[in-house]
Amino acid sequence: MHKPLCIGHRGAKSHIYENTLPSIQKAFQLGANGVEIDVHCCKTGEVIVFHDLDLKRCFKDSRLIESLTYNELRTLRLEGEFIIPTLNEVLEIIPKNAYLNIELKGRNTALPVFELLKTHTALNTNIIISSFYKQELKSYRTLDANAKLGVLTNFNFQEALYFSETINAYSFHPHYSLLNEDSVQLIKQRGLKIFTWTVNTNSLIKTLSHLQVDAIITDDPLLFN
């Protein structure tokens, strides 16, 4: 049976708190081929690895990530233990030849991420830049003609597929509920890799493997064993 790549969602989210360095390291220890992370820019310009726009879910604090300085964010501890990392810190621990899916979660993140990746030219990693935000992906394409861009979608399949062609995307990242034999064929006819999310049962992994998707993003890489 075809075996898709296993991509840890925000690291190994089922095991260690999401988007933290220990969670990312855990994903690889559990056999993941790569990880997916989310990035924002904070007030002082650093690229921060964090999912939400604000601190409500994690800290019951309504402040936005983009309104906080790097130093303010570094005083916080997720679950009383984990620091909020920078993208630079993540790049320093990614294994050679691993996949790293960087989702541009915040606005105006394309340029800072591009500039940061330029400083890691020796990084031998399969980096994919994905986003729901069309403008961020358009901006990234103007900065790097060769970047592997991925278009995220959870409902507007045809529109997202058309947009993928306009930016010469590398991959298409649909929610798994949008995939069947016909939709997979439409995507593959356009030469796009299929990275689907977020898949957390053995039965779904088996179904999607039969559909010949290229990568499955999961909270628990152990489901692939």
C-alpha positions as CSV (number, residue, x, y, z in Angstrom):
1,M,0.0,0.0,0.0
2,H,1.1,3.5,-0.8
3,K,2.6,5.2,2.3
4,P,2.2,8.9,2.6
5,L,4.6,11.1,4.5
6,C,3.8,11.6,8.2
7,I,3.8,15.2,9.2
8,G,3.5,16.1,12.8
9,H,0.8,18.8,13.3
10,R,2.4,21.6,15.4
11,G,5.0,19.0,16.4
12,A,3.6,16.0,18.3
13,K,0.5,17.8,19.6
14,S,-1.0,14.7,21.2
15,H,2.1,14.1,23.3
16,I,3.7,17.5,24.2
17,Y,2.2,21.0,24.0
18,E,1.9,22.3,20.4
19,N,4.4,24.4,18.5
20,T,7.1,24.0,21.2
21,L,10.6,22.8,20.6
22,P,10.1,19.6,22.7
23,S,6.9,18.9,20.8
24,I,8.7,19.2,17.5
25,Q,11.6,17.0,18.7
26,K,9.1,14.4,19.9
27,A,7.5,14.2,16.5
28,F,10.7,13.2,14.9
29,Q,11.4,10.7,17.8
30,L,8.1,9.1,17.0
31,G,9.0,8.6,13.3
32,A,7.5,11.7,11.6
33,N,9.0,12.7,8.3
34,G,8.4,16.3,9.1
35,V,6.4,18.8,11.1
36,E,3.9,21.6,10.4
37,I,4.2,24.8,12.5
38,D,2.4,28.2,12.6
39,V,4.1,31.6,12.5
40,H,3.3,35.2,13.4
41,C,5.4,38.3,13.6
42,C,5.6,39.9,17.0
43,K,5.8,43.7,17.7
44,T,9.6,43.8,17.6
45,G,9.8,41.9,14.3
46,E,10.8,38.4,15.3
47,V,9.0,35.4,13.7
48,I,7.2,33.6,16.5
49,V,6.0,30.0,16.4
50,F,2.5,30.1,17.7
51,H,-0.9,29.1,16.4
52,D,-3.5,31.6,17.6
53,L,-3.7,35.3,16.8
54,D,-4.0,36.1,20.5
55,L,-3.3,34.6,24.0
56,K,-6.9,33.9,24.9
57,R,-6.9,30.1,24.6
58,C,-3.5,29.6,26.3
59,F,-3.4,32.3,28.9
60,K,-6.9,33.8,29.0
61,D,-5.3,37.0,27.8
62,S,-6.8,39.0,24.9
63,R,-3.6,40.6,23.7
64,L,-2.6,39.9,20.1
65,I,0.7,38.2,19.3
66,E,1.6,41.1,16.9
67,S,1.1,43.6,19.7
68,L,3.6,42.0,22.1
69,T,7.4,42.3,22.0
70,Y,9.8,39.4,21.8
71,N,10.8,39.9,25.5
72,E,7.2,40.0,26.6
73,L,6.4,36.7,24.9
74,R,9.5,35.1,26.3
75,T,8.3,35.6,29.8
76,L,5.3,33.4,29.1
77,R,5.2,29.7,29.8
78,L,2.8,27.4,28.0
79,E,1.3,25.0,30.6
80,G,3.6,26.6,33.1
81,E,6.6,25.0,31.4
82,F,7.3,25.6,27.7
83,I,8.6,28.8,26.1
84,I,7.1,30.2,22.9
85,P,9.9,29.5,20.4
86,T,11.1,31.6,17.4
87,L,11.2,30.2,13.9
88,N,15.0,30.6,14.0
89,E,15.1,28.2,17.0
90,V,13.0,25.7,15.1
91,L,15.3,25.8,12.1
92,E,18.2,25.0,14.3
93,I,16.8,21.7,15.5
94,I,15.2,20.3,12.3
95,P,16.9,17.1,11.2
96,K,18.6,17.0,7.8
97,N,16.3,16.1,4.9
98,A,13.2,16.5,7.1
99,Y,10.1,18.2,5.9
100,L,9.2,21.5,7.5
101,N,5.8,23.0,6.6
102,I,5.7,26.6,7.8
103,E,2.2,28.0,7.8
104,L,2.0,31.8,7.5
105,K,-0.7,32.2,10.2
106,G,-0.2,35.9,10.8
107,R,-0.5,38.7,8.3
108,N,2.7,40.3,6.9
109,T,4.7,37.2,7.6
110,A,5.9,36.4,4.0
111,L,8.9,38.8,4.0
112,P,10.2,38.2,7.5
113,V,10.1,34.4,6.9
114,F,11.8,34.7,3.5
115,E,14.5,36.9,5.0
116,L,15.1,34.5,7.9
117,L,15.3,31.4,5.6
118,K,17.9,33.3,3.5
119,T,20.2,33.1,6.6
120,H,19.8,29.4,6.7
121,T,21.2,28.6,3.3
122,A,23.0,25.4,4.6
123,L,19.7,24.0,5.8
124,N,19.1,20.8,3.8
125,T,15.4,20.5,4.5
126,N,12.3,20.3,2.4
127,I,10.6,23.6,3.4
128,I,7.0,24.2,2.3
129,I,5.4,27.6,2.9
130,S,1.6,27.3,3.3
131,S,-1.2,29.6,4.1
132,F,-4.9,30.3,3.9
133,Y,-4.0,33.9,3.1
134,K,-3.7,34.4,-0.7
135,Q,-1.9,37.7,-0.3
136,E,0.8,36.1,1.8
137,L,1.4,33.4,-0.7
138,K,1.4,35.9,-3.6
139,S,3.9,38.0,-1.7
140,Y,6.2,35.0,-1.0
141,R,6.1,34.0,-4.7
142,T,7.4,37.5,-5.7
143,L,10.2,37.1,-3.3
144,D,11.2,33.6,-4.3
145,A,10.4,32.1,-7.7
146,N,11.5,28.6,-6.6
147,A,9.8,28.4,-3.1
148,K,7.6,25.4,-2.5
149,L,4.2,27.0,-1.8
150,G,1.2,25.2,-0.4
151,V,-2.5,26.4,-0.6
152,L,-4.6,25.7,2.4
153,T,-8.4,25.2,2.1
154,N,-11.2,23.8,4.2
155,F,-14.2,24.5,2.0
156,N,-13.7,26.4,-1.2
157,F,-12.0,23.6,-3.2
158,Q,-12.3,24.8,-6.8
159,E,-11.3,28.4,-6.0
160,A,-8.3,27.3,-4.0
161,L,-7.3,24.9,-6.8
162,Y,-7.4,27.6,-9.4
163,F,-5.4,29.9,-7.1
164,S,-2.8,27.2,-6.8
165,E,-2.2,27.4,-10.5
166,T,-1.8,31.2,-10.5
167,I,1.1,31.1,-8.0
168,N,2.7,28.0,-9.4
169,A,2.1,26.1,-6.1
170,Y,4.0,23.0,-5.2
171,S,1.3,21.5,-3.0
172,F,-2.4,21.6,-2.2
173,H,-3.5,21.3,1.5
174,P,-7.2,20.5,1.7
175,H,-9.0,19.3,4.8
176,Y,-9.4,15.5,4.5
177,S,-13.2,15.8,4.2
178,L,-12.7,17.4,0.7
179,L,-10.9,14.4,-0.6
180,N,-12.3,11.5,-2.7
181,E,-11.1,9.8,-5.9
182,D,-12.4,12.5,-8.1
183,S,-11.0,15.5,-6.1
184,V,-7.6,13.7,-5.8
185,Q,-7.5,13.2,-9.5
186,L,-8.3,16.9,-10.2
187,I,-5.4,17.9,-7.9
188,K,-2.9,15.4,-9.3
189,Q,-3.8,16.4,-12.9
190,R,-2.4,19.9,-12.0
191,G,0.9,18.4,-10.8
192,L,0.3,19.3,-7.2
193,K,1.4,17.3,-4.1
194,I,-1.5,16.6,-1.7
195,F,-0.9,17.4,2.0
196,T,-4.1,16.8,4.0
197,W,-5.0,17.7,7.6
198,T,-5.7,16.9,10.5
199,V,-6.0,13.2,10.5
200,N,-6.2,11.4,13.8
201,T,-7.6,7.9,13.3
202,N,-6.0,4.7,11.8
203,S,-9.0,4.2,9.6
204,L,-8.8,7.7,8.0
205,I,-5.0,7.2,7.5
206,K,-5.7,4.0,5.6
207,T,-8.5,5.5,3.5
208,L,-6.3,8.5,2.5
209,S,-3.3,6.2,1.8
210,H,-5.5,4.3,-0.7
211,L,-6.4,7.7,-2.3
212,Q,-2.6,8.2,-2.9
213,V,-2.2,11.4,-1.0
214,D,1.4,12.5,-0.6
215,A,1.4,13.6,3.0
216,I,-0.9,13.3,6.0
217,I,-0.7,15.9,8.8
218,T,-1.5,14.3,12.2
219,D,-1.5,15.2,15.9
220,D,0.0,11.8,16.7
221,P,2.8,10.3,14.5
222,L,2.4,7.0,16.4
223,L,-0.7,6.3,14.4
224,F,1.5,5.6,11.4
225,N,3.3,2.7,13.2
